[in-house]
Amino acid sequence: MNEHGALRTDVLIVGAGPVGLTLACDLARRGVSCEIVEREATAGRASKAKTIQPRSLEVLDDLGAVEHVVRHGVAGLPLRFHDSSGRVVDRPSITLRARSSFQTPYPDPLWIGQFDVEHALRERLRQLGGSVEHRAEAVGLVQDRDGVTTTLRTPDGARRLRARYVVAADGGKSTVRRLLGLRLEGETRETERWYIGDVTVDGLARDHMHVWTSDEGMLALTPLPHSDLWQLQAPVPAGTQPGTPTRELYQRLLDERNAGVTLTSATWLSVYRVNIRMLNDYRRARVLFAGDAAHVHTPAGGQGMNTGIQDAYNLGWKLGAVLGGAHPDLLDTYSAERAPVARTVLASSTHKLDRTTLRLGDDADKLGAALAELADDALTTGLGIRYGSRLDDRAEGPVAGDRAPNATGLRGPGFSGDLFDLTRGPQWTLIAFDNDDPALTDRAGSFPLHVHRIDTADGILDGAGAYRRIYAPSRGELVLIRPDGHIAARVPHDRAADLFGALPFAAPVR
């Protein structure tokens, strides 16, 4: 207990979906004390998001949570269109493989239920010594200059928890946002609503996503891998009010399209309303917002869960640094970097949905072409996102602010692997090319910074030439990579002082 009469932690995370769990894992591996609470009684079993993108897979890899997701996800799920005459047309998957120039170990988006992503993160959090407190709802929040006191309602009564920072990852209807009197700015399209739900069916091949076209709009059934569930999606017909979601209603939607499919059960059922909204600033003093608590947009392109996971990944190392002594203004860069991404996603996903909506009642060819346009390999995959930086001296190769691409075929004393193997972990990484200056290691000693020398006598050899080909380094060049895998700086050997100046003081890596 402290002077506020509340238990103390460094960070309280409200919401234990994929966003909150990503942040909890990142903080836990940094040795930051954090609590994560969830108002629901149990872990979620609703599919909700059903696609995880390449950049998010890289994040899970770095956190040590990717194995379960890769094992349970399915790449390249093809489409099977059915029309009212019974004609069937097969088309390729609407997901798009990342182009080779991005240099990622995970080029394929994976179809997977959100519950499987959450399972992987919960298990990783457990390995790191953390856990989720369920049936704990934030009902009060008071900030002061030193921290935040949150009142939690639990089955054992109300209790207060004191934290230095609070992160709201509690979804589009965020309680924390409401407690602070904040609103998501943007638009709600009251006339654009979709039925959605998790169902089981008889007699439908699970090796395709099935789409029925009709004048009432498309209906899609997507199989969720390693389960007997399907996610159903269908637009509420224009000019009508949605009915109460039930198995009987969803069965009627299928019957109206002569699908010949029988629903045997229905669990999570909902009506989705198109919202295109976001906070302009993801920080309010000592409270920060991530995922749907900060931005909501259309599902076109499969960006909701992925954008939130990447929010948390950007925020985690910055919270760790500030809690270790860096200036709190570092947290302002979180919103400065991530809010523009959300604005771009909102604009892009809205445009894609509008184009698709125009063809919802069309034939398989036109609708298939529209669905194929939902993905792109830069924004959608997350691999092309870059952040602004003050240190950028490059004319070729990736520049400061870019995600650092992987380079394979590296080998050295006691090491054989990829660049991602060198950067994996909560630390900063300094790559020195053809540079054996011992002062680099001496200066790095006061930071959570790993120095790796490539193509030096005692360093790591770029045996396959991948690093030279991808990064086009000059002799002696230094590349500083942030804990979230983005390049902080690329400088010649005589500007090492500028490079070290880009490092915030951070807590020791444990």
C-alpha positions as CSV (number, residue, x, y, z in Angstrom):
1,M,0.0,0.0,0.0
2,N,1.1,3.6,-0.5
3,E,-0.1,7.1,0.5
4,H,-3.1,6.7,-1.7
5,G,-4.2,3.6,0.0
6,A,-3.8,1.5,-3.2
7,L,-1.6,-1.3,-4.4
8,R,1.2,-0.1,-6.6
9,T,2.5,-1.2,-10.1
10,D,4.3,0.6,-12.9
11,V,1.7,0.0,-15.6
12,L,-1.9,-1.0,-15.4
13,I,-3.3,-2.3,-18.7
14,V,-7.0,-2.3,-19.1
15,G,-8.2,-4.9,-21.6
16,A,-6.8,-8.3,-22.3
17,G,-7.4,-8.7,-26.0
18,P,-4.5,-9.0,-28.4
19,V,-3.4,-5.4,-27.9
20,G,-3.3,-5.5,-24.1
21,L,-1.6,-8.9,-24.1
22,T,1.0,-7.7,-26.6
23,L,1.9,-4.8,-24.4
24,A,1.9,-7.0,-21.3
25,C,4.3,-9.4,-22.8
26,D,6.6,-6.6,-24.0
27,L,6.7,-5.0,-20.6
28,A,7.1,-8.3,-18.7
29,R,10.2,-9.2,-20.7
30,R,11.7,-5.8,-19.8
31,G,11.2,-6.4,-16.1
32,V,8.5,-3.7,-15.8
33,S,5.9,-4.5,-13.2
34,C,2.5,-4.4,-14.8
35,E,-1.0,-5.6,-14.1
36,I,-3.5,-6.5,-16.9
37,V,-7.2,-6.6,-16.1
38,E,-10.2,-7.7,-18.1
39,R,-13.8,-7.2,-17.3
40,E,-15.0,-10.4,-19.0
41,A,-15.1,-13.6,-16.8
42,T,-13.0,-15.8,-19.1
43,A,-10.7,-15.6,-22.1
44,G,-12.5,-14.7,-25.3
45,R,-13.7,-17.4,-27.7
46,A,-15.2,-15.1,-30.3
47,S,-13.4,-15.1,-33.7
48,K,-13.7,-11.3,-34.2
49,A,-10.5,-10.5,-36.2
50,K,-9.5,-13.4,-38.4
51,T,-6.4,-12.3,-40.3
52,I,-2.9,-11.7,-38.9
53,Q,-0.5,-9.8,-41.1
54,P,3.2,-10.3,-41.7
55,R,4.4,-7.3,-39.6
56,S,2.3,-8.6,-36.7
57,L,3.8,-12.0,-37.1
58,E,7.2,-10.4,-36.8
59,V,6.1,-8.7,-33.6
60,L,4.9,-12.1,-32.1
61,D,8.2,-13.6,-33.2
62,D,10.2,-11.0,-31.3
63,L,8.0,-11.6,-28.2
64,G,8.3,-15.3,-28.4
65,A,4.6,-16.0,-29.2
66,V,4.6,-16.8,-32.9
67,E,4.9,-20.5,-32.9
68,H,1.3,-21.4,-32.0
69,V,-0.1,-18.8,-34.5
70,V,2.0,-20.1,-37.4
71,R,1.0,-23.7,-36.5
72,H,-2.7,-22.9,-36.3
73,G,-3.0,-20.3,-39.1
74,V,-3.7,-21.0,-42.8
75,A,-2.1,-19.0,-45.7
76,G,-3.8,-18.4,-49.0
77,L,-7.3,-19.6,-48.2
78,P,-9.0,-19.6,-51.7
79,L,-12.6,-18.3,-52.3
80,R,-15.5,-20.3,-53.7
81,F,-18.4,-18.2,-55.1
82,H,-21.9,-19.5,-55.3
83,D,-24.7,-17.7,-57.2
84,S,-28.5,-18.3,-57.1
85,S,-28.4,-20.6,-60.1
86,G,-26.1,-23.0,-58.3
87,R,-23.0,-22.0,-60.4
88,V,-19.7,-22.3,-58.5
89,V,-16.6,-20.2,-59.3
90,D,-13.3,-20.7,-57.5
91,R,-10.9,-17.8,-57.1
92,P,-7.5,-17.3,-55.3
93,S,-7.3,-15.9,-51.8
94,I,-7.9,-12.2,-51.2
95,T,-4.9,-12.0,-49.0
96,L,-1.7,-10.8,-50.6
97,R,1.8,-12.3,-50.1
98,A,4.4,-9.6,-49.2
99,R,6.9,-8.9,-52.0
100,S,10.4,-10.3,-51.6
101,S,12.0,-6.8,-51.2
102,F,10.5,-6.6,-47.7
103,Q,12.7,-9.4,-46.6
104,T,10.5,-11.0,-44.0
105,P,10.4,-14.6,-42.6
106,Y,6.6,-14.3,-42.7
107,P,5.5,-13.1,-46.1
108,D,2.0,-14.6,-45.9
109,P,-1.0,-13.2,-44.0
110,L,-2.6,-16.0,-42.0
111,W,-6.3,-16.8,-41.6
112,I,-6.8,-17.5,-37.9
113,G,-9.4,-16.7,-35.2
114,Q,-8.5,-13.9,-32.8
115,F,-8.9,-16.3,-29.9
116,D,-5.9,-18.3,-31.1
117,V,-3.7,-15.1,-31.2
118,E,-4.8,-14.3,-27.7
119,H,-4.1,-17.8,-26.6
120,A,-0.5,-17.6,-27.9
121,L,0.0,-14.2,-26.1
122,R,-1.5,-15.4,-22.8
123,E,0.7,-18.4,-22.8
124,R,3.8,-16.3,-23.5
125,L,2.7,-13.9,-20.7
126,R,2.4,-16.8,-18.3
127,Q,5.9,-18.0,-19.2
128,L,7.1,-14.5,-18.4
129,G,5.5,-14.7,-15.0
130,G,2.4,-12.6,-15.7
131,S,-1.3,-13.4,-15.8
132,V,-4.7,-11.7,-16.6
133,E,-7.0,-10.7,-13.8
134,H,-10.5,-11.4,-15.1
135,R,-13.8,-9.9,-13.8
136,A,-12.0,-6.7,-13.0
137,E,-13.6,-3.6,-14.5
138,A,-12.3,-0.1,-14.4
139,V,-15.0,2.2,-12.9
140,G,-13.0,5.1,-11.7
141,L,-9.8,6.9,-12.6
142,V,-8.0,9.8,-11.0
143,Q,-4.7,11.2,-12.3
144,D,-2.1,13.4,-10.5
145,R,1.4,14.4,-11.2
146,D,2.9,11.2,-10.0
147,G,0.5,8.5,-11.2
148,V,-3.0,7.2,-11.7
149,T,-5.3,5.7,-9.2
150,T,-7.9,3.3,-10.8
151,T,-10.9,1.9,-9.1
152,L,-11.6,-1.6,-10.1
153,R,-14.9,-3.4,-9.6
154,T,-14.3,-7.1,-8.9
155,P,-16.4,-10.0,-7.4
156,D,-14.7,-9.3,-4.1
157,G,-15.7,-5.7,-4.1
158,A,-14.1,-2.5,-5.3
159,R,-10.4,-1.9,-4.9
160,R,-7.9,0.7,-6.0
161,L,-4.8,0.2,-7.9
162,R,-2.1,2.8,-8.1
163,A,0.1,2.9,-11.3
164,R,2.6,5.2,-12.8
165,Y,0.9,4.8,-16.1
166,V,-2.4,3.4,-17.4
167,V,-2.9,2.0,-20.9
168,A,-6.4,1.7,-22.2
169,A,-6.6,-1.3,-24.5
170,D,-10.3,-1.9,-23.8
171,G,-11.8,-1.6,-27.2
172,G,-14.0,0.7,-29.2
173,K,-16.4,1.3,-26.3
174,S,-13.4,2.0,-24.0
175,T,-14.5,2.6,-20.4
176,V,-11.2,4.4,-19.7
177,R,-11.8,6.8,-22.6
178,R,-15.3,7.5,-21.2
179,L,-14.0,8.1,-17.7
180,L,-11.7,10.8,-19.1
181,G,-14.5,12.3,-21.1
182,L,-12.8,11.6,-24.5
183,R,-14.6,10.9,-27.7
184,L,-13.4,9.3,-30.9
185,E,-13.7,11.9,-33.7
186,G,-15.1,10.8,-37.1
187,E,-18.3,9.3,-38.5
188,T,-20.7,6.5,-37.8
189,R,-22.5,5.1,-40.8
190,E,-25.9,4.2,-39.3
191,T,-27.1,2.8,-42.6
192,E,-24.2,0.4,-43.1
193,R,-24.5,-2.5,-40.8
194,W,-23.3,-6.1,-41.0
195,Y,-24.4,-9.3,-39.3
196,I,-21.5,-11.3,-38.0
197,G,-21.2,-14.4,-35.9
198,D,-19.5,-17.7,-35.2
199,V,-21.4,-20.7,-36.4
200,T,-21.0,-24.4,-37.1
201,V,-22.5,-26.0,-40.3
202,D,-23.0,-29.4,-41.9
203,G,-21.6,-30.5,-45.1
204,L,-19.4,-27.5,-46.3
205,A,-15.8,-28.0,-47.4
206,R,-13.4,-26.2,-45.1
207,D,-10.7,-25.7,-47.7
208,H,-12.3,-22.5,-49.1
209,M,-14.0,-19.3,-47.9
210,H,-17.5,-19.6,-49.3
211,V,-19.3,-16.5,-50.7
212,W,-22.9,-16.4,-51.9
213,T,-24.0,-13.5,-54.1
214,S,-27.5,-12.1,-54.3
215,D,-29.5,-8.9,-54.7
216,E,-29.5,-8.7,-50.9
217,G,-25.7,-8.6,-50.8
218,M,-23.0,-11.1,-50.3
219,L,-22.9,-13.6,-47.5
220,A,-19.6,-15.1,-46.5
221,L,-18.6,-18.1,-44.4
222,T,-14.9,-18.3,-43.5
223,P,-13.6,-21.5,-41.8
224,L,-11.6,-20.8,-38.7
225,P,-8.6,-23.1,-38.7
226,H,-8.2,-25.9,-36.1
227,S,-11.8,-25.6,-35.0
228,D,-15.2,-26.5,-36.2
229,L,-16.2,-22.8,-36.3
230,W,-17.1,-20.6,-39.3
231,Q,-17.3,-16.8,-39.2
232,L,-20.5,-15.6,-41.0
233,Q,-20.7,-12.1,-42.4
234,A,-23.6,-10.5,-44.3
235,P,-24.7,-6.9,-44.8
236,V,-28.0,-5.7,-43.4
237,P,-30.1,-4.8,-46.4
238,A,-30.1,-1.1,-47.1
239,G,-33.2,0.7,-45.7
240,T,-34.0,-2.0,-43.2
241,Q,-33.4,-2.3,-39.5
242,P,-31.2,-5.2,-38.4
243,G,-33.1,-8.1,-36.7
244,T,-31.9,-9.6,-33.4
245,P,-29.0,-11.8,-34.3
246,T,-30.0,-15.5,-33.7
247,R,-29.2,-18.8,-35.3
248,E,-32.7,-18.7,-36.9
249,L,-32.1,-15.3,-38.5
250,Y,-28.7,-16.4,-39.9
251,Q,-30.2,-19.6,-41.2
252,R,-32.8,-17.5,-43.0
253,L,-30.1,-15.4,-44.6
254,L,-28.5,-18.6,-46.0
255,D,-31.9,-20.0,-47.1
256,E,-32.7,-16.7,-49.0
257,R,-29.5,-17.3,-51.0
258,N,-30.3,-21.0,-51.7
259,A,-27.1,-21.9,-50.0
260,G,-28.2,-25.4,-49.0
261,V,-26.3,-25.0,-45.8
262,T,-27.7,-25.9,-42.3
263,L,-26.4,-24.1,-39.3
264,T,-26.0,-26.6,-36.4
265,S,-25.1,-24.0,-33.8
266,A,-24.3,-20.3,-33.3
267,T,-22.3,-18.8,-30.5
268,W,-21.0,-15.2,-30.7
269,L,-23.6,-13.2,-32.8
270,S,-23.5,-9.5,-33.3
271,V,-24.4,-6.6,-35.6
272,Y,-21.5,-4.6,-36.7
273,R,-21.9,-0.9,-37.4
274,V,-19.4,0.9,-39.6
275,N,-17.4,3.4,-37.5
276,I,-14.6,5.5,-38.9
277,R,-13.2,7.3,-35.8
278,M,-10.0,8.0,-33.9
279,L,-8.5,10.0,-31.1
280,N,-6.3,12.8,-32.3
281,D,-3.9,12.3,-29.5
282,Y,-3.2,8.8,-27.9
283,R,-2.0,10.3,-24.7
284,R,-3.7,12.1,-21.9
285,A,-1.0,12.8,-19.3
286,R,-0.3,9.4,-17.7
287,V,-3.0,7.6,-19.6
288,L,-2.3,6.2,-23.1
289,F,-4.6,4.5,-25.6
290,A,-4.0,1.7,-28.0
291,G,-5.9,-0.4,-30.5
292,D,-9.7,0.1,-30.8
293,A,-9.6,2.4,-27.8
294,A,-7.7,4.8,-29.9
295,H,-9.1,4.2,-33.4
296,V,-11.9,2.2,-35.0
297,H,-12.4,1.6,-38.7
298,T,-14.0,-0.7,-41.3
299,P,-12.7,-4.3,-41.4
300,A,-11.7,-4.0,-45.1
301,G,-8.1,-5.2,-45.4
302,G,-8.0,-6.9,-42.1
303,Q,-6.3,-4.1,-40.2
304,G,-8.0,-3.8,-36.8
305,M,-6.2,-6.3,-34.6
306,N,-3.0,-5.8,-36.5
307,T,-2.9,-2.0,-36.2
308,G,-3.5,-2.5,-32.4
309,I,-0.7,-5.0,-32.0
310,Q,1.7,-2.7,-33.7
311,D,0.5,0.2,-31.5
312,A,1.4,-1.8,-28.4
313,Y,4.8,-2.8,-29.9
314,N,5.6,0.9,-30.5
315,L,4.5,1.9,-27.0
316,G,6.1,-1.0,-25.0
317,W,9.8,0.0,-25.4
318,K,9.0,3.7,-24.8
319,L,7.2,3.0,-21.5
320,G,10.1,0.8,-20.5
321,A,12.6,3.6,-21.3
322,V,10.6,6.3,-19.4
323,L,10.1,4.1,-16.4
324,G,13.9,3.5,-16.5
325,G,14.7,7.2,-16.5
326,A,14.1,8.6,-20.0
327,H,12.3,11.9,-20.3
328,P,8.5,11.4,-20.2
329,D,8.3,13.4,-23.5
330,L,9.4,10.2,-25.2
331,L,5.8,9.0,-24.8
332,D,4.6,11.8,-27.0
333,T,6.4,10.2,-29.9
334,Y,4.0,7.2,-29.5
335,S,1.0,9.2,-30.7
336,A,3.1,11.2,-33.2
337,E,4.2,8.0,-34.9
338,R,1.1,5.8,-34.6
339,A,-1.8,8.3,-35.1
340,P,-0.7,9.0,-38.7
341,V,-0.7,5.3,-39.4
342,A,-4.3,5.0,-38.1
343,R,-5.4,8.0,-40.2
344,T,-4.0,6.3,-43.3
345,V,-5.6,3.0,-42.3
346,L,-9.0,4.7,-41.8
347,A,-8.8,6.4,-45.2
348,S,-7.6,3.3,-47.0
349,S,-10.0,0.8,-45.4
350,T,-13.0,3.2,-45.9
351,H,-12.1,3.6,-49.6
352,K,-11.8,-0.2,-50.0
353,L,-15.1,-0.9,-48.2
354,D,-16.9,1.7,-50.4
355,R,-15.6,0.1,-53.6
356,T,-16.6,-3.3,-52.4
357,T,-20.1,-2.2,-51.2
358,L,-20.9,-1.0,-54.6
359,R,-20.5,-4.6,-55.9
360,L,-22.0,-6.6,-53.0
361,G,-24.9,-7.7,-55.2
362,D,-22.9,-8.3,-58.4
363,D,-21.8,-11.5,-60.0
364,A,-18.8,-13.5,-58.8
365,D,-16.4,-11.9,-61.2
366,K,-17.1,-8.3,-60.2
367,L,-17.3,-9.1,-56.5
368,G,-14.2,-11.3,-56.6
369,A,-12.3,-8.5,-58.3
370,A,-13.5,-6.0,-55.6
371,L,-12.5,-8.3,-52.7
372,A,-9.1,-8.9,-54.3
373,E,-8.5,-5.2,-54.1
374,L,-8.8,-5.1,-50.3
375,A,-5.2,-6.0,-49.7
376,D,-1.9,-4.3,-50.6
377,D,1.6,-5.4,-49.6
378,A,2.8,-2.1,-48.0
379,L,0.1,-0.8,-45.7
380,T,-2.0,-3.9,-45.2
381,T,1.0,-6.1,-44.4
382,G,2.4,-3.4,-42.1
383,L,5.8,-3.9,-43.6
384,G,5.9,-0.6,-45.5
385,I,5.1,1.6,-42.5
386,R,7.8,4.1,-41.7
387,Y,8.3,6.6,-38.9
388,G,9.9,10.1,-39.2
389,S,13.4,10.5,-37.9
390,R,15.9,13.3,-37.5
391,L,18.9,11.2,-38.6
392,D,18.7,10.1,-42.2
393,D,21.8,10.3,-44.4
394,R,21.0,7.5,-46.9
395,A,20.4,7.6,-50.6
396,E,20.0,3.8,-51.1
397,G,18.9,0.9,-48.9
398,P,16.4,1.3,-46.0
399,V,16.6,4.7,-44.3
400,A,16.0,5.9,-40.8
401,G,12.3,5.4,-39.9
402,D,11.9,2.3,-42.1
403,R,11.3,-1.1,-40.6
404,A,14.7,-2.9,-40.7
405,P,14.5,-5.7,-43.2
406,N,15.9,-9.1,-42.4
407,A,19.1,-10.4,-43.9
408,T,19.8,-14.1,-44.0
409,G,22.9,-16.2,-44.1
410,L,25.0,-14.5,-41.4
411,R,27.5,-16.5,-39.4
412,G,30.2,-15.9,-36.9
413,P,31.7,-17.3,-33.7
414,G,29.0,-19.2,-32.0
415,F,26.3,-17.8,-34.3
416,S,24.6,-18.8,-37.5
417,G,21.3,-17.2,-38.5
418,D,19.6,-14.0,-39.6
419,L,19.7,-10.3,-38.8
420,F,16.3,-10.8,-37.0
421,D,18.1,-13.3,-34.7
422,L,20.5,-10.5,-33.7
423,T,17.8,-7.9,-33.1
424,R,15.3,-10.3,-31.3
425,G,14.7,-9.1,-27.7
426,P,14.0,-5.8,-25.8
427,Q,17.3,-4.2,-26.5
428,W,18.5,-1.6,-29.0
429,T,20.8,-3.1,-31.7
430,L,23.9,-1.4,-33.3
431,I,25.2,-3.0,-36.5
432,A,28.7,-1.9,-37.4
433,F,29.7,-2.8,-40.9
434,D,33.5,-3.3,-41.5
435,N,34.1,-1.4,-38.3
436,D,36.2,-2.8,-35.5
437,D,36.4,0.4,-33.4
438,P,36.6,-0.9,-29.8
439,A,35.1,2.4,-28.5
440,L,31.7,1.4,-29.8
441,T,31.5,-1.5,-27.4
442,D,32.8,0.7,-24.5
443,R,30.2,3.4,-25.2
444,A,27.4,0.9,-25.5
445,G,28.0,-0.4,-22.0
446,S,25.8,2.2,-20.4
447,F,22.8,1.4,-22.6
448,P,20.7,-1.7,-23.2
449,L,22.4,-1.9,-26.6
450,H,23.9,-5.0,-28.3
451,V,26.7,-4.2,-30.8
452,H,27.2,-6.6,-33.7
453,R,30.1,-6.2,-36.1
454,I,29.5,-7.5,-39.6
455,D,32.4,-8.4,-41.9
456,T,35.2,-7.8,-39.5
457,A,38.0,-10.2,-38.5
458,D,36.3,-11.2,-35.2
459,G,32.8,-10.4,-36.1
460,I,29.9,-11.9,-38.1
461,L,30.4,-12.7,-41.8
462,D,27.9,-11.8,-44.4
463,G,28.5,-15.1,-46.0
464,A,25.6,-14.9,-48.6
465,G,26.1,-11.2,-49.2
466,A,22.5,-10.5,-48.1
467,Y,23.3,-7.7,-45.7
468,R,25.5,-5.9,-48.3
469,R,22.8,-6.3,-51.0
470,I,19.9,-5.2,-48.9
471,Y,21.5,-2.4,-46.8
472,A,24.2,-1.2,-49.3
473,P,26.4,-0.1,-46.4
474,S,29.5,2.0,-46.7
475,R,32.7,1.0,-45.0
476,G,32.5,1.7,-41.2
477,E,28.8,2.6,-41.4
478,L,26.7,2.3,-38.3
479,V,23.0,1.2,-38.3
480,L,21.0,1.8,-35.1
481,I,17.9,-0.4,-34.8
482,R,15.2,0.4,-32.2
483,P,13.7,-2.2,-30.0
484,D,10.6,-2.3,-32.2
485,G,12.7,-3.1,-35.3
486,H,12.6,0.3,-36.9
487,I,15.9,2.0,-38.0
488,A,16.7,4.9,-35.7
489,A,19.8,6.1,-37.6
490,R,22.3,5.3,-40.3
491,V,25.5,7.3,-40.0
492,P,29.1,7.1,-41.2
493,H,31.7,5.9,-38.7
494,D,32.8,9.4,-37.8
495,R,29.3,10.3,-36.6
496,A,29.0,7.8,-33.8
497,A,28.3,10.6,-31.3
498,D,25.2,11.6,-33.2
499,L,24.0,8.0,-33.1
500,F,24.5,7.6,-29.4
501,G,22.6,10.8,-28.9
502,A,19.6,9.2,-30.5
503,L,19.4,6.7,-27.6
504,P,17.1,7.5,-24.7
505,F,18.2,6.3,-21.3
506,A,16.4,3.0,-20.7
507,A,16.1,0.5,-17.9
508,P,18.6,-2.4,-17.9
509,V,17.5,-5.3,-19.9
510,R,16.7,-8.3,-17.6
